[in-house]
Amino acid sequence: MKVKILKVKDGTVTDALILNSKSLKTALPSITDGWRFNFNKHAKKAGFETYVLVKEETPERIEGCLTFEMKNKVEPYMAFVEVAPHNYGKIKEYEKVAGCLIAYACRLSFLRGDDTYKGWLAFDVLEEKKEDEIKLMVVYSNNYNALKFGETTMVIPPIGSEKLINEFLNNEL
């Protein structure tokens, strides 16, 4: 799927793609590459689908990664999502990477969820420090329409999913 991301340095719009990792010619990111999650390991888990966001001009360089599954074969669940180390903090090269990946997971929730779960996307926020967990939950709430559901679980309801899909997957910035 074609998407647009934003180059932080000069504000230019960059064409990017969200691809199934099975079509990649490069290894998935892992902790040894400076990422927080080992996507290579998680991609091999039964039921997980892994997607990457890459720029069209440099498809060998992963800008962000998403692992999606259908829990109990009915509930859309975003197991892991992460932007590349070069896309966060003060060195951030591109914006909109996380938004595009989360919106893509929301799209999958409409396509794969049954009547009860159609358009709902669940995920857990687990951090070592409780205060980091709370900060991240606030980011998901403010930026991605997520609602807290229980201690660590968050959900993006269908109306929030639609907003994200329109904002990040309609190829306009």
Residue, then its C-alpha position, 0 to 999 in steps of 0.5 A: m500500500k502506498v503512503k506518504i511520510l514527512k521528512v523532518k529536515d525540510g518538510t518534504v513529503t516522501d512516497a513510502l510503501i507498507l509491505n508484507s515482510k514476506s516480500l522483503k529482500t532484507a532481514l527484519p529489524s531486531i534488538t541487535d540493530g538498535w530496535r526495541f523489539n525483535f521483529n525477526k523472531h516475532a514474525k516467525k510466531a504462528g498467526f503473526e503477520t509482519y509489515v514494514l514501512v519503507k521509502e519507495e526510493t530505498p526499499e532496503r531500509i526499514e522506517g517502521c515495523l508492525t506485527f499484527e495478529m487475529k487473537n483467537k481468530v476473531e480479535p484484531y490485535m496489534a502485537f508490536v509497532e515501532v519506528a526505526p531508531h533513526n525516526y524518533g527523538k532528536i535525530k528523527e528523520y521522518e514523521k508519520v511512520a507510526g501513524c501510517l502503520i497504526a492506521y494500516a492495522c486499523r484497516l486490517s481490523f475492518l478487513r479481518g474482524d468479525d461483526t463483533y470486532k470489525g474496526w476495533l484494534a486492541f493492543d497492550v502498552l507494556e513498559e518497564k516503568k509505570e510512568d513510561e507506560i502512562k506517558l505512552m498511553v497518553v500519546y496513543s490516546n491523543n494521537y491515535n484515538a485509543l481508549k484505555f481498557g483495563e490495566t495495560t490494554m488499549v483499543i481504537p474503536p471503529i470511529g477512531s480507526e476510520k479517522l486514522i485511515n482517512e488521515f494516514l492512508n489516503n495519500e495526502l498530508 
